[in-house]
C-alpha cells in the first residue's frame, strides 16, 4: 500500500488516469475490439454496452450466412469510445490497412450517449463485410444486408411488401411470390397482427360455384349468418365440416393464442355440421371463438 502511494505521488494526474483506464474489450473471436476513454470502474456501464451492440450486429450477420465466426489474430473492427464531456453525435469511420496487408475499420464515437445509433449499426455492417468477406459495400447495400439478416426487420419488410401488394402498389416479382408469402409462416411460433387479420378474413362460407347463392340470398356468408341458414341449406353443413379442419391449419405455426382461436372455430364448425345443438348454443360457441380471436389479435405484435 505504501509503495502504491509513493508511486501515485510520483505520477502526474494524466498518468494516474491512464493507468486506471479500462482495458480493451475483445469479442466475436477477435473480430471486434472496443477501446474506451473511461476509468476501469465504468467499464460495465460505459464500454460494455457499445461492445455488445457491435458484437450483436456481427453475430447476426454470421447467422444470416449460416457461417461460423472466424478467428482474428488482429481485430477487423476497432471502436474507440470517447468520454462524456461532449455531445457530438458524429460517428467517424476510417478504413485502414496494416503492414501485413490485412484491412480493418476504425470507428470513433466521440460521445457514445449522443451517437447516431443507426449510422453506427450501418458502419458496423460495412466494417464486417470488409474484414470478413473482403468486400467494400455502400450504405444501401449495408442497410439491405442488415434488414435481410435481422429476423425482426426482415419480417417487418415482408409484411410491408405484402400490404403494398394487396393495395395494388409497385411490387418485385409476380403475384405467385406474394401469394406464397401470405401462405407462409414468416416467424414460427409468433403471431403478428397481419397474421390474425388474414386468418379472420377466411372466416366465411362461399358457394362451390362462384355466383351461386346460399338459399337464394347470399354469394357468401359469415359463420354467424350460417347458423340460421344451415337449417335450410345442407350445403352450409357440408362446407362447415370441410372447413373445420382447414381453420386449424390456417391458425397453426403462429403461437398458442391464434391456435386456440382456430381450434375454437373448428369446434363450432363441427357442431354446425352436426346441427344437433340449438342456435343459441351454436352462437355461444361462436362467441367463445370470437373472444379467443380478439385475444390473439390484442397479444399479436
Secondary structure, 3 states (H helix, E strand, C coil): CHHHHHHHHHCCHHHHHHHCECCCEEECCCCEEEEECCEHHHHHHHHHHHHHHHHHHHHHHHHHCCCCCCCCCCCCEEEEECCCCCCCCCEEEEEEECCCCCEEEEEEECCCCCCCHHHHHHHHHHHHHHHHHCCCCCHHHHHHHHHHHCHHHHHHHHHHHHHHHHCCCCCCCCHHHHHHHHHCCCCCCCCCHHHHHHHHCCCEEECCCCCCCECCCECEEEHHHHHHHCCCCHHHHHHHHHHHHHHHHHHCCCCHHHHHHHHHHHHHHHHHHHCCCCHHHHHHHHHHHHHHHHHHHHHCC
